[in-house]
């Protein structure tokens, strides 16, 4: 794929958007900043308050460029938890916040691996999904209504060495005449003033997303895991993805990329995955045993808890409670394990007495469905020892109990 030179110099430098909707101020500042690497190096090294750093740099550089450089330096530091090459990448605040973490993007890209390109990455933002898809050495058309976003995508693709596979295109996703292609789309969840949780408030619209599943060969639709995705996409597969214990994304896999089961939960970085049809399983409730487990949030959100119960030979503490239990220890990335030390009434006096006898110095308090004022409870506890424990407030067959536990590796 031949690159169109945007910044001047060798043809292998980042490509310009195929069509810029407007050469606005943001685009021009970003392009100028990309041509001024000395400013970015100085911004990263300069110490002092924000005003002091600005004042010093403005002696050599334009004020708008200085502000952009300092912001980018700040965002690169924040991005380290999401990207392995964050120190070289290009961000804006919204783009970084809504971007797919590198590990999740690579996980999703693997499902596209056996399909022929090109792949259209709609609403590409800073390009994290485009980069993961381009790493498959497939042609990727990176589309965003913002020319600045397209430029960030091309710059970031160059950082990861996959720029030759990208074709940026500044356009509205809804303006493309797609039919039979592979698609990834990350619709805007901040189209209004506040973060949207209802798919009806996304941009592009829910209707457009649903039409994509009918018009194109297959693909992935990235949604918030808190969104109302249930029943919105027919018989396609929905995958809930967690990273390091936090549910990050719901991905609708449709068409050629959809699995045969309705729901999937994937736990990263381990790669543990579980799929099933939630309505085919019923809760299996049993008494509290030696070990207690807190299931990964992707499994809970996907509705696959009872599939996990059957697979791992554990039981639920209550039909409405996600905590699980077993007599023999079960080690799996799908659950965090605890050994039960005490099973008490949910009574402050009884809990305080037990805590004192254990000589604890550190106490973590957890609760899922039982209303619990954690801070107020913590203040009532006397911690004078050196031990560590976890207090879990949970329902056991309809009764609320206080379980003192220790974490198991």
N, C-alpha and C positions, 0 to 999 in steps of 0.2 A: 504494500500500500504506500503510495507516494505521499510524503508530507508536504504541506504548504508552509513555507517558512514565515513565522510571525515575528520573531525577535531579531532576525538578521543573522547571517553566518551560515553554518553548515546545514545541509538539507535534513540532517538527522535531528535537528532541534525540534521542540514541540510544535505541532501543527496548529494553524489558526482554525477557528470554527468555520465550517463550510459556509454558514451564513450567520452573520451577527445581526441580531434584532435591533441593536442600537449600540454605537460606540460611546457608551455612557462614561461618566466620570470614574466609576468603580473599575471598569475595564481598563481605562487609560492609566489610572494609578497603578493597577496591578501589573500592566505591561511595563511601565516605567520602572517599577520596583524590581521586576525580574531582570531588567537590564542594568541594575545598580547593585551588584553583589557586595561591593565594599560597604555600602550602608547597612546591609543585613548583618555582616560580620561585626561591624562596630556596635550595632544595636544589641547584639547578643553579648558583647563584652562590657558594655557601658554599665557602670554601677550608679547608685543614687536613687532618689525619688523619681517618679514619672516626669515631673516638671523639670527636674535637674537634667535628666537624660534627654528630654526634648530640647531644652535650651542648648545643651552642648552639641547635639547633632545638627540643630538648625543653623549653626554657624557655617556648615558645609553643604547642607542639603535643603531642598524645598520642604516647607512645613507639612504639607499634605503627605509627602513621601515618608517623612520622619514618623508621623502618626501611624501610617500603615505599617512601617517596619517594626515599630514597637509593639503594635497589636499582634502582628504575625509572630514575633518572638515570644510573646505571652502565650499565644495559642499553641505554638510548637511544644512548649513545656507541658501544657495540659494534655496534648495529644499523645504523649508518650505511653499512656495506659491503653491506647487503642491501636497504635501503629509502630512497627519496629523501626521505621525510617522517618519518624515524626520530625526530627531536627532538620530535615531537608525539605519537608513538604510545605504545601501552600493551603492556607485555611482562611475562612471567614467564620464568625461566631456561629451562625446558624448552620453552616455547612458542616462544621466539626461536630456540633451537637447532634445533628440528624444523620451523620455518616455511619455506615456499617463498620463495626470493628473489623480489623484486618482478618482475624482468625475466623470470624463468622462469614465474612465475604468469601474466603477461600473454601470454607465448608460448602457454601451454597454453589460456588462455581463448579465443584466437582460433578454436580448432577448434569451440567451442560456438556461435560467432557466428551461424551460419545456422539453428540449431535453435531451435524455440520453447521457452519456459520453462514452468514453473519449473525451476530447477536445484537439486538437493539437494547441499550441500557437507557431507559427513559427516566427523566428527572435525575440525572446523574450526580448533581451536587458537586462535591469535591473529587468524585471519581473512584471511591474505594471499591465499589462493586465492578466498575469498568476495569480497574486494574487487575482484580482477581480473575475476571473473565478473559482478559487479554493474556494473562499468564498461561492460559491454555493454548496460546499461539493461534487464536482464532480472531477473525476480524470482528471488532466491536464498534458499533456506531453509538457514540455517547451523546445523548440529546438532553439539552436543558434550555429553558426559555431565557436564561441569563448567559450572555456572552462571557461574562467574568467567570461564571461557574465552568463553562467549557474550557476557558483558559486554565483555570486551576486543575481541571482534570488532565489536560495535556501536560502541564508542568509536573504533576504528580506521577503520571504515567512514565515520564522521562526519568524521574527519581528511581522508579522500580524497574527501569530498563525494558518497558513494554510499549513505548510510544509508537513504534512502527506498526503495531496492530490496531491502533485507535484512529477513528475518524470522528472528530468532534463536530457537532451540528447544533447551532443555536436556533432553537425552534420550540414552539408549543407542542407538547406531546400529542395533543388532540388534533393537530393539523396534519399529522403524518397519515398517509394512506397505507396502513399496514394490513397485510393479508398473507398468512402462511409463514410468517417469520417466527424466530425465537425471540422472546422478550423478557427482560427484567425491568421492573418498574418500582420506584420508591416514591410514592405520591407524597405531596407536601402535607404534613400534619399540623402545620402552623399557617394555614391559608388565611385565617382570621387573626384576631389579636391574641388568642389563647390557644394552647395545645388542644388539638381535636382528638376525641376518643371515639366519636361516632363516625363510621365510614361515610355517612351522608354528608359530613363536613370536610372530607378530604378534597384535595385538588391534585390531579383531575378527579372528577366525580365518581361515585360508586357505579353509576350507569356506564361510564366509560371503561372502568376496570372490568365490569362484568362482560361488556362487549368484547374486550381484548381476549377473554377466554374462549370466545366463539370465533373470532376472526383470525387469530394467529395460531401457529403450529403448536406452541406450548411455551411455558415460561414460569416465572416466579413473580408474585406480587408481595412486596414487603409491607407489613402492617404492624401497628403497635400491638403488643401482646394483650393490652388492656382494651382493645377495640371490640366492637360488637360484630365480630366476623361470623358468628354462628348462623348457618342457614343462608349465607349471602352468596356462596359460590358453588351451589349445586353439589355434585358428587366428586369434586376435586379434593385433593389431599391438603391438609393444613398442618404445617410443622411448627411447633413451638421450640424455640432455641434459647437455651440458657448459657451463660458464660460465667464461670466462677461463682455460681450460686445465685445469679440474678437473671430472671427471664427477660431477654432482650428484644425478641422479635417473634412475630408470627408470619410465616411465609406460606402463601397460597401457591401450591404447585398445580399447574393445570395442563391439560392437553397431553402432549408427548412426554412431559416431565412429571406427570402426576403418578403417584403410586396407587396400588389397588385398595389400600385401606384409608379410612377417612381421616385419621389423626396420627400424628407422629410427634414424639418428644425427643429432642437431642440435647445431650449434656456435654458442653465443651468446658475445658479442653480435652477431656477424656475421650470424647467421641461416642460414648454410650448412646444408643438410640433404641427406641421402643415404639412400635406401631400397633394399631388396632382400631376396632370400632367400639367406642365406649359403651354404647347401649347394649352390647352383647354380654356384659359382665355385671354381676351384682356384688354388693359389699359383703365381705366375709369378716365378721366381727368375732373377736375372741378376747379373753381376759389378758390383762397386763402380764407380761413375762419378763425375763431377765433383761432383755435389750429393747430399746425404743428407738425408732427411726423417724427422722424428719425428711420427707421426700423432696426431691428437687422441684423448684417452682414450675419448671417447664412441664413436668409430668402432671402436676396438680392442674395447671391451666389447660392442658390438653384433654383433661377428663380421663386420662389413662391410669389413674391410681389403682383401680381394681385389676387392670391388666398386669400392673407391676406386682400387686399382691399375689396373684396366681403364679407369675413367673419366678418370684423370689421366695415363695413358700413362707410368707409372713401373714399377719392378720391386721385388721384395722382395730383401733381401740373403740371406735364408735362409728355408726353409719354416717354421721355428719362431720366426722373429725378426720383430718388427713394423717395424723400420727399413726405409725405402724409399730408392731411388736413381734418378737420371736424369742424362743427359749435358747436357740443356738444362734451364734453370731453370724450375720450375713454381711459380707463386705462387697459393696458395689458403689460406683460413682453416682448411682441414681438416688442414694439416700445418705444422709449424715447420721452416723450411729452414736448412741449413748448407752451406757450401762446404768440401770436403775439402782440407786442407792436407798431411796426411801419413797414410799407411797403414802401420802398424808391427806387429810381433809384440807380443803381450801380454806384454811383458818389461819389468820395472822399469828395467833399465839402458838399454834402447833408448828408452824413453819419457822418462826423465830427460834423456838426451842431446839428444833433439829439443826438449824444453821449454827447455833452456838456450840452444840455438841460436836459438830464436825470441824470446828476451828477453821472456818473458811476466811480467806482474805479477798477472794474475788468471786462474784456471783453474777452470772448471766441469766436474764429472765426472758422466757419465750412464751408466747401464746398465739394461737391461731384464731379460734372462734369464740373463746371466752373473753368478754370485755375485761381488760386488765389495765389499771393505771400503773405502768411499770415504774415510773419515777417515784410515785407515792409509796409503792411497795418497797422499792429499794431503800428509801429513807428509813423505813421501819426496821431494817435488818442491821444487826450488829456484826461487823466483820472485823475480827481482831486477830485471826490466824494467818496462815500462809497457803492454805489449800484453795483449790479451784473447783467450782461446780456449776451446774446449770439447773435452774428452777423452771420447770415446764408446767404451765397451767393448762390442763386438757380435760376433755370429757372422756370418761370411761363408761361405756354402755349407758349413757344418759346422765351420769353423775360427774360433777366437776371435782377434780382431784389436783393436788400439788405434788409433782414428782421431782425429787432431787436426783440429779444424774451427773455422770462425768462423761466427757467426750471420749470416744475411742478412735484411734487413728485408722 
